[in-house]
Amino acid sequence: MGRTLAEKVWDDHVVRRAEGEPDLLFIDLHLLHEVTSPQAFDGLRKSGRRVRRLDLTIATEDHNTPTLDIDKPIADPVSRIQLETLRNNAAEFGVRLHPLGDVEQGVVHVVGPQLGLTQPGTTVVCGDSHTSTHGAFGALAFGIGTSQVEHVLATQTLPLARPKTMAITVEGELPEGVTAKDLILAIIAKIGTGGGQGYILEYRGSAIEKLSMEARMTICNMSIEAGARAGMIAPDETTFEYIKGRAHAPEGEDWDAALAYWKTLRTDDDAEFDAEVVIDAASLSPFVTWGTNPGQGAPLSADVPDPASYEDASERLAAEKALEYMGLEAGQPLRSIKVDTVFVGSCTNGRIEDLRAAAAIVEGRKIADGVRMLVVPGSARVGLQAVSEGLDVVFKEAGAEWRHAGCSMCLGMNPDQLAPGERSASTSNRNFEGRQGKGGRTHLVSPQVAAATAVLGHLASPADLTDVTAAAPAGV
Amino acid sequence: MEAFTTHTGRAVPLRRSNVDTDQIIPAHWLKKVTRDGFEDGLFEAWRKDENFVLNRPERKGATVLVAGPDFGTGSSREHAVWALQNYGFKAVISSRFADIFRGNSLKNGLLTVVLDQKIVEALQELSENDPEAEITVDLEKREVRAEGVTASFELDENSRWRLLNGLDDISITLQNEADISAYEAKRPSYKPKTLQV
């Protein structure tokens, strides 16, 4: 019988397989950041161990880093200690580090692909659940805990039980204005936050094949929000084109050999998945979340659901608690929800294509009164690219704040946070209670919906802007 | 890792589903560079409410968390496991755990036990009606016992063996160092490298 993409990559990395034991898998690329590595380095030090493969290890700083005044000392002493700890560990153990201020610094999941380090058929791990992002290249990529970070540092392997595989097949054309973010939010709403648990997802079908690498990364990024540790997309010409010429892409004969291997990385026609979900791309529309987990979402055109409409008691209770936390009423149109803050950025939607999409919508328009919009490139390089295209000027002229690269408002670890009761439309990945700051309320959206929301002051899609444009003559 | 064989203690019933790791330990606690001192951050936002179950005097000293489905979703932060352990929990019972959280818990000796949702609810009810009721989590017999409840649970033999003996994963892996070297020797040259060595 044939094998799925995930099974092929898995099999190619088995170092040891024995009855009654998990497989021991070789790890091709280990990404590190400041939050989940200090205790791992501490463990190495206590056991007198070294990093086995420095040439497969790279670190950057992203979660704690401020996005303003990056040339000044970090104000929060606890954040500063954590960053200094990473710098000291990198120096002591010899790990390549791109610290704040370095041109290659940025959100770890933007940096890996950008350097050409994320390649098809590799195994990629990081102490961060959004490592699933790298699956967009046909890599087997998943988040790990700190004990596993230490294990990979010491052995370049991980003992792992083989997950099952699930096909998410998306056929047809995404309608105009519907993005990868809308698609993945719709998938999570359909299968639930636990639907992918125990599975590696493979996104496939004609709608997926048409997506850019950046859109594919957005989709794979949020696999974890459906409970799956990993999501993958088979590499194709779009993938090869993206990698070619990047700093760590193979060259010459190595390129040819790599390409020949990469082309084998497709699920065989006679392979069987353990589960399959089919989505009709044409049925989708801009999608937003209303609740406090990423599965609590609905089309923007819908109303806030009535908890009483849930048959399952625990879902009903979860919806009740979510509406209470979010300060929403059942039956209220989602479009009527006013926001204080719009955040464009993160490992989900902080790449150049995302910034271009948001800029195209705010260009020549003004952010609504009382709304603050933060635009945070996913990496320093994305920031430079955006500046070279004049996107920073577009955002600033519209009244948005243009920031330096980092995780920023995706999570409450750095100065960019919501105040209690504040509400955001955010291109990030988690709408958990307090995720963007204590008491903050988050609606997950695409960059396009974020930008339209910033202009109108309430949840909106670009299609809602036509009247605004008509009413505002050029130059006014 | 501390070995886990069997544990008996009072319970905390947590009737919420989808308890994500941001609720278990909020992000601002993740700036610490140690594995301890997370107990005050455990469920920090919810503990501001004096009626939150963990704040009830009768729950003081309880060591078994009986949680709703999909416990530990979201971020991979192992700090969530450390926070539960630092607070004093020895075992968590739920009908469904997120994968990464489960893996992290078993690597730290916090036993996560999967039971049918009906049994989880029976245990919650038992503890709600009688906060003094004790629950025994027996890893040797793979069994949970409480008044009126005896339920077996599954855990793969390898994880069970590691937990019962408190074994360190890295030492086990390094016993097979020759296999790792052999694999490394045959890796293709086109594979990406972060450094030229």
Contacts between the chains, C-beta under 8 A, distances in Angstrom:
chain1	res1	chain2	res2	distance
A	15	B	176	7.5
A	15	B	179	5.1
A	15	B	180	5.6
A	15	B	182	8.0
A	15	B	183	4.5
A	16	B	176	5.3
A	16	B	179	4.4
A	20	B	157	6.0
A	20	B	158	6.3
A	21	B	158	5.5
A	22	B	158	6.2
A	24	B	173	6.5
A	24	B	176	6.5
A	24	B	179	7.0
A	24	B	180	7.8
A	26	B	180	7.3
A	26	B	183	5.3
A	26	B	184	7.6
A	26	B	187	7.6
A	28	B	191	5.8
A	28	B	192	6.9
A	29	B	192	6.4
A	29	B	194	7.5
A	35	B	30	5.1
A	35	B	31	7.6
A	35	B	77	7.6
A	36	B	30	7.9
A	36	B	76	7.0
A	36	B	77	6.8
A	36	B	78	7.0
A	38	B	33	3.8
A	38	B	34	7.9
A	39	B	33	6.9
A	39	B	34	6.8
A	39	B	35	5.1
A	39	B	78	7.7
A	42	B	33	7.6
A	42	B	34	7.9
A	47	B	170	7.3
A	49	B	170	7.5
A	52	B	180	8.0
A	53	B	184	8.0
A	54	B	194	7.6
A	54	B	195	5.8
A	54	B	197	7.0
A	55	B	193	4.6
A	55	B	194	5.9
A	55	B	195	4.5
A	55	B	196	7.6
A	55	B	197	4.8
A	56	B	192	8.0
A	56	B	193	6.8
A	56	B	194	6.3
A	57	B	194	6.1
A	58	B	194	4.2
A	63	B	27	7.8
A	63	B	30	7.5
A	64	B	31	6.5
A	76	B	31	7.7
A	78	B	31	4.3
A	78	B	32	7.4
A	79	B	31	5.5
A	81	B	31	7.5
A	81	B	33	6.6
A	82	B	31	5.0
A	82	B	32	7.9
A	82	B	33	5.9
A	85	B	33	5.0
A	96	B	194	5.3
A	96	B	195	5.7
A	116	B	192	7.1
A	117	B	192	4.9
A	117	B	194	6.5
A	118	B	192	7.9
A	119	B	191	7.7
A	119	B	192	5.4
A	122	B	191	6.9
A	122	B	192	6.8
A	127	B	76	6.2
A	127	B	78	7.9
A	128	B	75	7.8
A	128	B	76	5.9
A	129	B	74	6.7
A	129	B	75	5.3
A	129	B	76	4.1
A	129	B	100	6.1
A	143	B	76	4.0
A	143	B	100	5.8
A	144	B	76	6.3
A	144	B	100	7.2
A	144	B	103	7.8
A	145	B	76	5.7
A	145	B	77	7.6
A	145	B	78	3.8
A	145	B	81	7.5
A	145	B	100	6.4
A	145	B	103	6.4
A	145	B	104	3.7
A	145	B	107	6.7
A	146	B	78	4.2
A	146	B	79	7.9
A	146	B	104	7.8
A	147	B	78	6.3
A	147	B	104	6.7
A	147	B	107	4.1
A	147	B	108	6.7
A	147	B	169	7.1
A	148	B	103	7.3
A	148	B	104	8.0
A	148	B	107	7.2
A	150	B	170	6.8
A	151	B	169	5.6
A	151	B	170	5.4
A	151	B	173	6.8
A	154	B	170	5.1
A	154	B	173	7.9
A	154	B	174	7.4
A	155	B	170	6.4
A	155	B	173	4.8
A	155	B	174	6.3
A	155	B	177	7.9
A	155	B	180	6.4
A	156	B	180	6.7
A	156	B	184	7.7
A	157	B	173	6.1
A	157	B	180	5.8
A	159	B	169	6.6
A	159	B	172	7.7
A	159	B	173	6.5
A	161	B	156	7.0
A	163	B	99	8.0
A	193	B	18	5.9
A	193	B	70	6.0
A	193	B	73	5.6
A	194	B	69	7.2
A	194	B	70	4.6
A	194	B	73	7.4
A	194	B	96	5.7
A	194	B	98	7.6
A	197	B	96	6.9
A	197	B	98	6.8
A	197	B	99	6.0
A	198	B	99	6.5
A	224	B	74	7.6
A	224	B	100	7.9
A	225	B	74	7.8
A	227	B	70	7.5
A	227	B	73	6.8
A	227	B	98	6.2
A	227	B	99	7.2
A	229	B	99	5.2
A	229	B	100	6.4
A	248	B	192	5.0
A	248	B	193	7.1
A	248	B	194	7.4
A	250	B	190	4.3
A	250	B	192	7.7
A	254	B	189	5.9
A	254	B	190	3.9
A	255	B	190	7.3
A	257	B	188	6.5
A	257	B	189	7.7
A	257	B	190	5.1
A	258	B	188	7.7
A	258	B	190	4.0
A	261	B	188	7.3
A	261	B	190	7.6
A	293	B	18	4.9
A	293	B	20	6.9
A	293	B	73	7.2
A	295	B	18	8.0
A	314	B	17	4.5
A	314	B	68	6.1
A	314	B	69	6.1
A	315	B	17	7.4
A	317	B	15	7.6
A	317	B	16	7.7
A	317	B	17	7.2
A	318	B	16	7.6
A	318	B	17	5.1
A	318	B	18	6.0
A	321	B	16	7.3
A	411	B	22	7.7
A	411	B	27	4.7
A	411	B	75	7.9
A	412	B	26	6.8
A	412	B	27	4.8
A	412	B	28	5.9
A	413	B	27	4.5
A	413	B	28	6.2
A	413	B	30	6.3
A	413	B	31	6.8
A	430	B	20	7.6
A	430	B	22	7.0
A	430	B	74	6.2
A	430	B	75	7.8
A	432	B	20	4.8
A	432	B	22	4.3
A	432	B	23	6.8
A	432	B	74	6.2
A	433	B	22	7.2
A	433	B	23	6.3
A	433	B	45	6.4
A	434	B	22	6.4
A	434	B	23	7.6
A	434	B	26	5.9
A	434	B	45	5.3
A	435	B	22	5.3
A	435	B	27	7.6
A	438	B	26	7.5
A	438	B	45	6.6
